């Protein structure tokens, strides 16, 4: 699962070499990528929500 998370994080940043992309495509299933993407997207949304709540708290 760590490899899928790593691949999704690289995709979030938008920087990935073609060699790394080919390696990920060979060893990861679409189900792993989708699951990692949903989990990390959820974490990102929650982190933004918490950050906004902290910055706007009086």
Buried (B, 14 or more C-beta within 10 A) or exposed (E): EEBBBBBBEBBEEEEEEEEEEEEBEEEBEEEBBEBBBEBBEEEEEEEEEEEEEEEEEE
